[in-house]
Amino acid sequence: MTATLRPPTSACPACAAAPAAEAMAALNAPTEAHIVLSLPTIHCAACMSKVERALNASPDVHSARVNLTLKRVSIEADADVTAADVIPLVEGAGYEAHELDSSALSATTTDKAGRDLLMRLAVAGFAAMNVMLLSVAVWSGAEGQTRDLFHWISAAIVLPAVAFSGMPFFRNAWNALSARSLNMDVPISLAILLAVGTSLWETSLSGEHAYFDAAIALTFFLLTGRYLDHRTRSVARSAAEELAALEVPRAWRVTEDGEEQVSASALAVGDLIRVRPGGRMPVDGEITQGCSELDRSLLTGETLPVFAEPGRTVSAGEVNLTGPLVVRASAVGRDTSLHRMADLVAVAESGRSRYTSLADRAAKLYAPGVHILSALAFLGWLAFTGDLRVALNIAAAVLIITCPCALGLAVPAVTTAASGRLFKRGLLIKDATALERLAQVDTVVFDKTGTLTAGAPDLTNLGDFPRRDLEIALALAEGSSHPLSLSLTAAARDAGVKPAAISNVAEVPGHGTPGLWRGQEVRLGRAAWVGGGQSPQTAAWLRIGDSPAQAFLFTDRLRDGAEEAVHALKTAGLKVVLISGDTSPAVEALAGRLGITQWMAEALPQDKVQRIAAMTDEGAHVLMVGDGLNDTAALAAAHASISPASALDAARVASDIVLLGGTLAPIPEAVQTARKATRRIRENFTMATWYNVIAVPLAVAGLCSPLIAALAMSASSITVSLNALRLR
């Protein structure tokens, strides 16, 4: 006999319950950490693969997936892994990475409305195909009980299909009527319901004609237009949300007992915060300790770092590049510059959302006219014949023939065709009204760094140095992550230069890189530290021993297509303006090179918004072209906006159009295509109007049955779609 061993029992209830509690806690504890990082510097499939390989190589990371469009990576890792643990892995692969608060972007992860519309469209299409098959039999001469059977089968298919598929129209119409107003969905809903109601009445009386096919076809065509319109709108997200997501979720607070990691929301004015190299500033404040360099592109748009030392003010969102800093907070939470920028963007976005499209303006006139006309036709025929059945049939024919299918397709069909054409040219249209607004543009405002220029320094005087000096400079530059050092390294290696043997190379944050070469001290860095002089261009200075310092000169090269785009826009009669956060000499030089007579330098984000608002108040329709976070509010405030695909998330989502390639050349074509698209929209409205002018009198006169009205309505919709395809 085998004895079963049991653990000893305990008289203490707490001891007895402890294992169960621990097991329960283990079950409820999160088994994975979900981390989302922003990757602003990735730009191609090779970057995606490199980042994913670097992350997946870590044993703590379960999976990593990069989204190139959003410039983000989603990471699933062990529960105790934080963003601070995985960011070095990405930076080790050569890419900038910042933590994103995934909860701030949760609203953009699903598109329930789009899936809902597509599902309703599929149901309407399936029902329409089946009912059309039954209608063919009726049209071919089916009579008596056979015809009635087909009508009742059609009713069984159409009633649930219309109830489900037509719900968006019915809901919007009810909301409008509840608010004592009219919109396009009111006549649409009346036409569908009247067609179904009349058909049921005719079928119950064994009538010859039923219009179930007209009702479901009407629903299908209208849903097609509604879905096309939704697709063009669904790409856009709120730039204010993206800016909020760039806020640093946690920070290191310095106390008398050492350092503690706290939530950014727990910080207060006066707190001391340590910001490590590569970290983003969580607050506005003043540096109290440390020297480094700052990436201030958030505020100025300029990619070259600035020197940071005690006493210098910093703003939330700026990136600390080289050395650790201690900052005393002067503004936290909603009072920081990053939050103020988000508020500027939100105000600008709300202003743009009030733009009224051509379709909306047409609906205001169209809906009341249709109702009045249908009601008059019903009352007139009822008074003339005294037959309610005839009056209802004619009223249904009027509503169906005037149903705004053509108007509903007029804008989305053209927008889809134009978007397809521009996509082939490297432009992604994100907003449904973007083409209409772009067609009205008469002024184009360009940002400088990263937009008209490539945003990366180019070495211009490599050939002025002897081979020995280049080898020493390369060895020092390889020990630094400064953008000028990276540019010098790339240029020297392309020229076949090999680094000299230098010892004791160690970067001095905010100053440069020193070393020892054959017993002599060598330095590469800032003029004041190296002992250089003044330079009209951006420069990195090299000093070897006691020899005079020499300057490596850099310039920001033009982006591909910049000269062609500016020239073409000016030739087309548009005014071109340059607004930049860079210094006056740099902005003036670029403006002169491109032939731009109006320019503004050292502009902060609010300055750009105010300048665009001033031009708008003077009657201008402004197109803003920019790429930086400092351009976000201006992009949202402009009448229309474009940003390159290389722009950061917040700038991209604030714009109406994204340049997918690296050239600005397609911008003038986008303006021309937008003007053509607006003409096509007006042509579609004109065709829809003439269709109504001809068809409505026939329907009112009783010469069109609801079936013929449905066929005419379908023909007008197809005509509008074919006219839109002329844009491709």
C-alpha positions in Angstrom: 0.0 0.0 0.0 1.4 3.4 -1.0 1.0 6.3 1.3 0.2 9.7 -0.1 2.3 12.4 1.4 0.5 15.7 2.1 2.0 19.0 3.2 1.5 19.7 6.9 -1.7 21.6 7.7 -1.6 24.9 9.6 -4.0 26.2 12.2 -3.2 29.8 11.0 -5.7 30.9 8.3 -3.3 33.5 6.9 -0.6 30.9 6.5 -3.0 28.6 4.8 -4.3 31.3 2.5 -0.8 32.7 1.5 0.1 30.1 -1.2 -3.3 30.6 -2.8 -2.9 34.4 -2.7 0.6 34.2 -4.2 -0.7 31.9 -7.0 -3.6 34.4 -7.7 -1.1 37.3 -7.8 1.1 35.4 -10.1 -1.9 34.7 -12.4 -2.9 38.4 -12.4 0.6 39.8 -12.8 1.3 41.1 -16.4 3.5 38.6 -18.2 4.6 41.0 -20.9 5.5 44.7 -21.2 4.2 46.5 -24.2 6.5 49.4 -25.2 6.1 51.8 -28.1 9.1 53.9 -29.3 9.1 56.7 -31.8 11.9 56.3 -34.4 12.1 59.7 -36.2 15.3 58.9 -38.2 14.2 55.7 -39.9 13.3 56.1 -43.6 13.4 52.7 -45.5 12.9 49.0 -45.3 16.6 48.4 -44.4 16.2 50.7 -41.4 13.1 48.6 -40.3 15.1 45.3 -40.6 18.1 46.7 -38.7 16.0 48.0 -35.8 14.0 44.7 -35.6 17.2 42.6 -35.6 18.8 44.7 -32.9 15.8 44.4 -30.7 15.0 40.7 -31.4 18.6 39.8 -30.6 17.9 40.7 -26.9 16.8 37.7 -24.8 14.4 40.0 -22.9 12.5 41.0 -26.1 9.8 38.6 -27.3 8.9 40.5 -30.5 9.5 43.8 -32.2 7.6 45.2 -35.2 8.5 48.5 -36.9 5.8 50.6 -38.6 7.6 52.7 -41.2 4.6 54.9 -42.0 4.2 55.9 -38.4 8.0 55.7 -37.6 7.3 53.6 -34.6 8.3 50.2 -33.1 6.0 48.1 -30.9 7.9 45.9 -28.6 6.7 42.9 -26.5 9.2 42.1 -23.8 9.5 40.6 -20.3 7.3 42.3 -17.7 10.2 44.0 -15.9 11.6 45.6 -19.1 11.2 49.3 -19.5 11.7 51.8 -22.4 15.0 52.8 -20.8 16.2 49.2 -21.3 15.4 48.9 -25.0 16.2 52.4 -26.2 20.0 51.8 -26.0 19.5 48.7 -28.3 18.0 50.9 -31.0 20.6 53.7 -30.5 23.3 51.0 -30.8 21.9 50.2 -34.2 22.4 53.8 -35.1 18.9 55.3 -34.8 17.3 57.9 -32.5 14.5 56.5 -30.2 12.1 58.1 -27.8 9.4 56.5 -25.6 5.8 57.1 -26.7 2.9 56.9 -24.3 0.8 54.3 -26.1 -2.4 55.2 -24.2 -2.3 58.7 -25.7 -2.5 57.1 -29.2 -5.0 54.4 -28.4 -7.8 56.2 -30.2 -5.9 55.9 -33.5 -5.2 52.2 -33.4 -8.6 51.0 -34.6 -10.9 52.1 -37.4 -14.3 50.8 -36.4 -16.2 53.3 -38.5 -14.4 52.2 -41.7 -14.9 48.5 -41.0 -18.6 49.2 -40.2 -19.2 51.1 -43.4 -17.4 48.4 -45.5 -19.5 45.6 -43.8 -22.7 47.5 -44.6 -21.5 48.1 -48.2 -20.8 44.4 -48.6 -24.3 43.4 -47.3 -26.0 45.9 -49.6 -24.0 44.7 -52.6 -24.7 41.1 -51.9 -28.4 41.8 -51.5 -28.5 44.0 -54.7 -27.0 41.2 -56.8 -29.6 38.7 -55.6 -32.6 41.0 -56.0 -31.4 42.0 -59.5 -31.5 38.3 -60.5 -35.1 38.0 -59.3 -36.0 41.3 -61.0 -34.7 40.1 -64.4 -37.3 37.2 -64.2 -40.1 39.7 -63.4 -39.0 42.0 -66.3 -38.9 39.0 -68.6 -42.6 38.6 -68.2 -43.3 36.6 -65.1 -46.9 37.0 -64.1 -49.5 36.1 -61.4 -48.3 34.0 -58.5 -44.8 33.6 -59.9 -44.3 37.4 -60.0 -45.8 37.7 -56.5 -43.5 35.0 -55.2 -40.4 36.8 -56.6 -41.6 40.1 -55.2 -42.0 38.5 -51.7 -38.6 36.8 -51.9 -37.1 40.2 -52.9 -38.8 41.8 -49.9 -37.4 39.1 -47.6 -33.9 39.9 -48.9 -34.2 43.7 -49.1 -36.0 44.5 -45.8 -33.2 43.3 -43.4 -30.5 44.4 -45.8 -31.8 48.0 -46.0 -32.5 48.0 -42.3 -28.8 47.1 -41.6 -27.0 48.8 -44.5 -29.0 52.0 -44.5 -28.5 52.6 -40.8 -25.9 55.4 -41.2 -28.3 57.4 -43.4 -31.3 56.8 -41.1 -29.3 57.7 -37.9 -28.0 60.9 -39.4 -31.4 61.9 -40.8 -33.0 61.3 -37.4 -30.4 63.4 -35.7 -30.9 66.2 -38.2 -34.7 66.1 -37.8 -34.3 66.0 -34.0 -32.3 69.2 -34.3 -35.0 70.7 -36.6 -32.6 70.9 -39.6 -32.1 69.1 -42.9 -29.1 67.4 -44.5 -28.5 65.2 -47.5 -29.4 62.0 -45.5 -33.0 63.2 -45.0 -34.0 62.9 -48.7 -31.9 59.8 -49.0 -33.7 58.1 -46.1 -37.1 59.2 -47.4 -36.4 57.9 -50.8 -35.2 54.5 -49.5 -38.1 54.1 -47.0 -40.7 55.3 -49.6 -39.4 52.9 -52.2 -39.5 50.0 -49.8 -43.0 51.0 -48.4 -44.5 51.5 -51.9 -43.0 48.1 -53.0 -44.6 46.3 -50.0 -47.9 47.9 -50.7 -47.8 47.0 -54.4 -46.7 43.4 -53.5 -49.5 43.0 -51.0 -52.0 44.1 -53.7 -50.5 41.7 -56.3 -49.3 44.8 -58.2 -47.3 44.6 -61.4 -44.4 46.7 -60.2 -42.3 46.6 -57.0 -39.1 48.6 -56.5 -37.1 46.6 -54.0 -34.2 46.5 -56.5 -34.3 50.3 -56.7 -34.2 50.6 -52.9 -31.2 48.3 -52.4 -29.3 49.7 -55.5 -29.9 53.2 -54.1 -28.4 52.1 -50.7 -25.4 50.4 -52.4 -24.5 53.4 -54.5 -24.8 55.9 -51.6 -22.8 53.6 -49.3 -20.1 53.4 -52.0 -19.8 57.2 -52.0 -19.8 57.4 -48.2 -17.1 54.8 -47.9 -14.8 56.5 -50.5 -15.2 59.7 -48.6 -14.4 58.0 -45.3 -11.2 56.4 -46.7 -9.8 59.8 -47.6 -10.6 61.1 -44.1 -9.5 58.2 -42.1 -5.7 58.7 -42.7 -5.7 62.0 -40.8 -5.2 61.9 -37.0 -4.9 64.7 -34.5 -1.4 66.3 -34.4 -2.2 67.6 -30.9 -2.4 63.9 -29.8 1.0 63.2 -31.4 2.6 66.1 -29.6 1.1 65.0 -26.3 2.5 61.5 -26.9 6.0 63.0 -27.2 5.9 64.1 -23.6 8.4 62.2 -21.4 6.3 59.8 -19.2 9.0 59.5 -16.4 11.9 61.5 -15.1 14.8 61.2 -12.7 14.4 63.7 -9.8 17.4 64.6 -7.8 16.8 64.7 -4.0 19.0 64.9 -0.9 19.0 61.1 -0.7 20.1 60.6 -4.3 18.0 60.1 -7.5 14.5 58.6 -7.8 12.5 57.8 -10.9 9.1 59.5 -10.8 6.2 60.1 -13.1 6.5 63.3 -15.1 3.1 64.3 -13.6 4.6 64.2 -10.1 7.2 66.9 -10.9 6.8 70.4 -9.4 8.3 73.8 -10.1 11.7 74.0 -8.4 12.5 70.3 -8.7 16.0 69.3 -9.9 15.8 66.7 -12.7 18.7 64.8 -14.2 18.6 64.3 -17.9 21.0 61.8 -19.3 22.6 61.9 -22.8 20.0 61.0 -25.4 17.1 61.9 -23.1 14.3 64.3 -23.8 13.6 67.3 -21.5 10.5 66.6 -19.4 10.1 70.2 -18.2 11.0 73.8 -19.0 13.8 75.0 -16.8 17.4 76.2 -16.4 20.5 74.1 -16.4 22.2 74.1 -13.0 24.9 71.5 -13.6 26.8 69.9 -16.5 27.8 70.8 -20.1 26.4 69.3 -23.2 24.8 70.0 -26.5 21.1 70.3 -27.2 18.9 69.3 -30.2 16.5 72.3 -30.3 14.8 71.3 -33.5 11.5 71.0 -31.6 11.4 74.8 -31.3 13.6 76.2 -34.1 13.6 73.4 -36.7 17.4 73.6 -37.0 19.2 70.3 -36.7 22.6 71.6 -35.6 23.1 71.3 -31.9 23.6 74.3 -29.6 26.0 74.5 -26.6 24.4 73.9 -23.2 25.9 75.1 -19.9 24.8 76.2 -16.5 22.4 79.2 -16.7 21.0 78.3 -20.1 17.2 77.8 -20.3 15.8 74.6 -21.8 12.3 73.7 -23.1 10.3 70.5 -22.8 10.9 68.2 -25.7 14.5 69.3 -26.5 17.0 66.4 -26.6 20.2 66.3 -24.6 22.9 64.9 -26.9 26.3 64.4 -25.3 26.6 65.0 -21.5 24.5 64.6 -18.4 22.6 67.7 -17.2 20.8 68.8 -14.1 17.8 71.1 -14.8 15.8 73.1 -12.3 12.1 73.0 -13.4 10.4 76.4 -14.1 7.3 75.0 -15.8 5.8 71.5 -15.6 2.8 69.7 -17.0 0.4 71.8 -19.0 2.5 74.9 -18.5 5.5 73.6 -20.6 6.3 74.8 -24.0 5.5 71.4 -25.5 1.9 71.6 -24.1 1.6 75.2 -25.3 2.6 74.1 -28.8 -0.1 71.3 -28.6 -2.6 73.9 -27.6 -1.7 76.1 -30.6 -2.1 73.0 -32.9 -5.5 72.1 -31.4 -6.8 75.7 -31.9 -5.5 75.6 -35.5 -7.0 72.2 -36.2 -10.4 73.3 -34.9 -10.3 76.3 -37.2 -9.6 74.1 -40.3 -12.4 71.7 -39.3 -14.9 74.5 -39.9 -14.0 74.6 -43.6 -17.2 73.9 -45.6 -16.8 71.7 -48.6 -18.5 72.2 -52.0 -20.7 69.1 -51.2 -21.8 70.5 -47.9 -22.7 73.8 -49.5 -24.7 72.0 -52.2 -26.5 69.9 -49.6 -27.8 73.0 -47.8 -29.7 74.1 -51.0 -30.5 70.6 -52.3 -32.2 68.9 -49.4 -35.0 71.4 -48.8 -35.7 71.6 -52.6 -36.1 67.9 -52.9 -38.6 67.7 -50.0 -40.7 70.5 -51.3 -40.8 69.1 -54.9 -41.7 65.6 -53.8 -44.4 66.9 -51.4 -45.9 69.1 -54.1 -45.9 66.2 -56.6 -47.7 64.0 -54.1 -50.3 66.6 -53.2 -50.8 67.6 -56.9 -51.4 64.1 -58.1 -53.6 63.2 -55.1 -55.8 66.3 -55.8 -55.8 65.6 -59.6 -56.5 61.8 -59.6 -57.8 61.2 -56.1 -55.8 58.0 -56.2 -53.4 57.6 -53.2 -51.5 54.8 -54.9 -50.7 56.8 -58.0 -49.7 59.9 -55.9 -47.3 57.7 -53.8 -45.7 56.1 -56.8 -45.0 59.5 -58.4 -43.7 61.0 -55.1 -41.4 57.9 -54.7 -40.2 58.4 -58.3 -39.4 62.1 -57.7 -37.5 61.2 -54.5 -35.6 58.4 -56.1 -34.7 60.3 -59.3 -33.6 63.4 -57.3 -31.8 61.3 -54.7 -28.3 62.7 -54.4 -26.3 59.7 -55.5 -24.5 61.7 -58.1 -24.0 64.5 -55.7 -22.8 62.0 -53.1 -20.2 60.6 -55.5 -19.3 63.9 -57.0 -16.6 64.7 -54.4 -15.3 61.3 -53.3 -15.0 59.9 -56.8 -12.9 62.9 -57.9 -10.9 62.9 -54.7 -10.1 59.2 -55.0 -9.1 59.6 -58.7 -6.9 62.6 -57.9 -5.4 60.9 -54.9 -4.5 57.9 -57.0 -2.8 60.2 -59.6 -0.8 62.1 -57.0 0.1 58.9 -55.2 1.9 57.7 -58.4 3.8 61.0 -58.3 4.8 60.5 -54.7 2.1 62.5 -52.8 -0.3 61.0 -50.3 -3.6 62.9 -49.8 -4.8 62.6 -46.2 -7.8 64.9 -45.9 -11.1 64.9 -47.9 -11.2 68.6 -48.4 -7.4 69.0 -49.0 -7.7 69.2 -52.8 -10.4 71.8 -52.6 -8.3 73.9 -50.3 -5.1 73.4 -52.2 -6.8 74.6 -55.4 -7.5 77.9 -53.7 -3.8 78.5 -52.6 -2.1 81.7 -53.8 0.8 81.9 -51.3 3.3 79.1 -50.5 5.3 79.3 -47.2 8.4 77.1 -46.9 10.3 76.1 -43.9 14.1 76.0 -44.4 16.0 73.2 -42.6 14.7 69.7 -43.5 12.2 71.2 -46.1 14.0 73.3 -48.7 17.3 71.9 -47.4 18.2 68.3 -46.6 18.7 69.1 -42.9 22.1 67.5 -42.7 25.5 69.3 -42.9 27.7 68.8 -46.0 31.5 69.3 -45.8 32.5 71.9 -48.5 36.3 72.3 -48.2 37.7 68.8 -47.8 40.2 69.4 -50.6 41.8 72.3 -48.8 43.5 70.0 -46.2 46.6 67.9 -46.6 46.3 64.1 -46.2 47.9 64.1 -42.7 45.4 66.6 -41.3 42.5 64.7 -42.7 43.7 61.5 -41.1 44.0 63.2 -37.7 40.6 64.9 -38.1 39.0 61.6 -39.1 40.4 59.8 -36.0 39.0 62.5 -33.7 35.6 62.7 -35.6 35.1 59.0 -35.2 35.1 59.5 -31.4 32.1 61.9 -31.5 28.4 61.6 -32.2 28.1 65.3 -33.1 26.4 65.8 -36.5 29.4 67.8 -37.9 31.7 64.9 -36.8 29.4 62.4 -38.5 29.4 64.5 -41.7 33.2 64.9 -41.6 33.7 61.1 -41.0 31.4 60.2 -44.0 33.2 62.7 -46.3 36.7 61.6 -45.3 35.9 57.9 -45.7 34.3 58.5 -49.1 37.6 60.2 -50.1 39.5 57.0 -49.0 41.1 58.6 -46.0 42.3 56.3 -43.2 42.3 57.5 -39.5 45.6 58.3 -37.9 46.8 56.5 -34.7 45.7 58.8 -31.9 45.5 57.9 -28.2 43.4 59.2 -25.3 40.5 60.2 -27.6 37.5 61.2 -25.4 34.7 63.5 -26.3 34.2 66.6 -24.0 30.5 67.2 -23.9 29.6 70.6 -25.5 33.2 71.3 -26.7 34.7 68.7 -28.9 37.1 65.8 -29.1 40.8 65.9 -27.9 43.5 63.3 -28.3 47.3 62.7 -28.4 49.1 62.3 -31.7 52.9 61.7 -31.6 53.1 63.5 -28.3 51.1 66.5 -29.4 47.7 67.4 -28.3 45.2 67.6 -31.1 41.6 69.0 -30.9 38.5 69.0 -33.1 35.5 71.0 -32.0 34.1 74.5 -31.2 36.1 77.6 -32.1 36.3 78.9 -28.6 37.6 75.6 -27.2 40.0 74.8 -30.1 41.3 78.4 -30.5 39.7 79.2 -33.8 38.4 82.5 -35.2 35.2 83.7 -36.8 33.6 81.9 -39.7 30.8 83.0 -42.0 29.7 79.4 -42.2 29.0 76.5 -39.8 32.5 75.2 -38.9 34.4 72.6 -36.9 37.9 73.6 -36.0 41.1 71.4 -36.0 44.2 72.3 -34.1 47.4 70.2 -34.2 49.9 71.0 -31.4 50.7 74.7 -31.4 49.8 75.2 -35.1 47.0 77.6 -36.0 43.5 76.2 -35.9 41.9 75.3 -39.3 38.2 75.3 -40.1 36.2 72.5 -41.7 33.3 74.4 -43.4 29.8 72.9 -43.7 26.7 73.9 -45.5 23.1 72.5 -45.6 22.6 71.3 -49.1 19.3 71.9 -51.0 16.7 69.2 -51.0 16.2 67.6 -54.4 13.7 69.5 -56.5 13.8 72.6 -54.3 14.9 75.1 -57.0 12.5 73.5 -59.6 9.6 73.7 -57.2 10.1 77.3 -56.2 10.6 78.4 -59.8 7.5 76.5 -61.0 5.3 77.9 -58.2 6.5 81.5 -59.0 5.9 80.9 -62.7 2.4 79.8 -61.9 1.8 83.1 -60.2 2.0 82.0 -56.6 3.8 84.1 -54.0 6.6 82.2 -52.2 7.7 83.1 -48.7 10.5 81.6 -46.5 10.1 81.4 -42.7 12.7 79.7 -40.6 14.1 79.5 -37.1 17.6 79.7 -38.4 19.8 82.8 -38.2 19.3 85.8 -40.5 22.5 85.3 -42.6 21.7 81.7 -43.3 18.0 82.4 -44.2 19.0 85.4 -46.4 21.6 83.4 -48.2 19.2 80.6 -49.0 16.4 83.1 -50.0 18.8 84.8 -52.4 19.9 81.5 -53.9 16.3 80.5 -54.6 15.1 83.9 -55.7 12.7 84.3 -52.7 12.2 88.0 -51.9 10.1 87.6 -48.8 11.7 85.8 -45.8 11.7 85.7 -42.0 14.4 84.4 -39.7 14.7 83.3 -36.1 11.0 82.5 -36.0 9.6 80.5 -33.1 6.5 78.3 -33.6 4.1 81.0 -32.4 5.8 83.5 -34.8 5.1 81.2 -37.8 1.4 80.9 -36.7 1.1 84.6 -36.3 2.6 85.3 -39.7 0.3 82.9 -41.4 -2.7 84.3 -39.6 -1.7 87.8 -40.7 -1.4 86.7 -44.3 -4.8 85.0 -44.0 -6.4 88.1 -42.6 -5.1 90.0 -45.6 -7.0 87.6 -47.8 -4.3 85.1 -48.7 -4.8 81.3 -49.0 -1.6 79.9 -47.6 0.0 76.6 -48.3 2.5 75.7 -45.6 5.4 73.3 -46.4 7.3 72.1 -43.3 8.8 69.1 -41.6 9.7 69.9 -37.9 7.7 69.8 -34.7 8.2 73.6 -34.6 6.2 73.7 -37.9 3.3 71.6 -36.5 1.1 74.6 -35.4 1.8 76.4 -38.7 0.9 73.4 -40.7 -2.4 73.1 -38.9 -3.1 76.8 -39.2 -2.5 77.1 -42.9 -5.3 76.8 -45.5 -3.5 73.7 -46.8 -0.3 72.0 -45.8 2.4 69.5 -47.0 5.1 67.8 -45.1 7.9 65.3 -46.3 7.7 61.7 -45.2 10.9 62.3 -43.3 9.1 64.7 -41.0 8.3 63.7 -37.4 5.0 62.1 -36.6 3.3 65.3 -35.2 4.2 67.3 -38.3 3.1 64.6 -40.7 -0.3 64.2 -39.1 -0.9 67.9 -38.9 -0.4 68.2 -42.7 -3.0 67.5 -45.4 -0.5 65.9 -47.9 2.6 63.9 -47.3 5.5 63.9 -49.8 6.5 60.2 -50.0 9.8 60.8 -51.9 12.8 62.9 -51.2 12.1 65.6 -53.8 9.9 68.7 -53.7 9.3 68.7 -57.5 5.8 67.2 -57.2 4.4 70.2 -55.2 3.6 72.4 -58.2 1.9 69.5 -59.9 -0.1 68.9 -56.8 -1.5 72.4 -57.0 -2.3 72.0 -60.7 -4.0 68.6 -60.0 -6.0 70.1 -57.2 -7.3 72.9 -59.5 -8.2 70.3 -62.1 -9.9 68.2 -59.4 -12.0 71.1 -58.3 -13.0 71.8 -61.9 -14.1 68.1 -62.2 -16.1 68.4 -59.0 -17.9 71.4 -60.3 -18.5 69.6 -63.6 -20.0 66.7 -61.7 -22.3 69.1 -59.8 -23.3 70.6 -63.2 -24.0 67.2 -64.7 -26.0 66.2 -61.7 -28.0 69.5 -61.9 -28.8 69.1 -65.6 -29.8 65.5 -64.9 -32.3 66.7 -62.4 -33.5 69.5 -64.6 -34.3 67.0 -67.3 -35.5 64.0 -65.2 -37.4 65.7 -62.5 -40.2 67.2 -64.8 -40.6 63.8 -66.3 -41.0 62.2 -62.8 -43.4 65.0 -61.7 -45.5 64.5 -64.9 -45.9 60.8 -64.0 -43.8 59.7 -67.0 -41.2 57.8 -64.9 -42.0 54.9 -62.7 -39.8 54.3 -59.6 -38.0 51.6 -61.5 -37.1 53.9 -64.4 -36.1 56.6 -61.8 -33.8 54.1 -60.2 -32.2 53.3 -63.6 -31.7 57.0 -64.4 -30.3 57.6 -61.0 -27.7 54.8 -61.5 -26.8 56.2 -64.9 -26.1 59.6 -63.5 -23.9 58.0 -60.8 -21.9 56.1 -63.4 -21.5 59.3 -65.5 -20.1 61.2 -62.5 -17.7 58.4 -61.7 -16.4 58.2 -65.4 -15.9 61.9 -65.4 -13.8 61.7 -62.2 -11.6 59.0 -63.9 -10.5 61.6 -66.5 -8.1 62.8 -63.8 -6.0 59.6 -63.8 
